[in-house]
Amino acid sequence: MTLSGRALRLTVFVDDTDTWHHRPMYTEIVHRAHAAGLAGASVFRGMEGFGATQVVHTTRLLSMADDLPVAVVVVDTEEKVRAFLPQLDELLIEGLAVLDEVEVVHYRGRRAAW
């Protein structure tokens, strides 16, 4: 698979304690993106942040070291990313999802073995 030029980046912000059927929410999103054939997905754990509740979560205070922000980033063609969005609705995510137009300048996927 090659991906270059215009693409769409989906970033989903959740808490690291959010789950879906006893599985971390970020793991569920990544596995669904993989099953959907998207080009790639990565998970980034935040050191500090706040959301709609306006409560700041941070690693600096031991008592507040849970509920840290996590960003799941997916990049692929606009068509594939938009087709994936209903998967997020199924997960009933209480977080923020944003879309950005991006330009892919380098991506080398695995070549088929055939």
RALIN-V197851 format. One line per field, one symbol per residue. ss: DSSP state (h for helix, s for strand, l for the rest). psi: psi as a letter, one per 40 degrees, with the letter a starting at -180 (. if undefined). burial: + if it has 24 or more other C-alpha atoms within 12 Angstrom, else -. A space follows every 10 residues. Layout:
ss = ???
psi = ???
burial = ???
//
This chain:
ss = lsllssssss ssssslllss llsshhhhhh hhhhhlllls sssssllssl llllllssll lhhhllllss sssssslhhh hhhhhhhhhh lllllsssss sssslllsll llll
psi = hihiahihhh hhhiieehih feihdddddd dddddefidi iihhhidiii adeehhhied hdefeifiih hhhhhaiddd dddddddddd efhgahhihh hihhehhhii iie.
burial = --+---++++ ++++++-+-- ----++++++ +++----+++ +++-++-++- ------+--- -----+++++ ++++++++-+ ++-++--+-- +-+-+-+--- ---------- ----
//
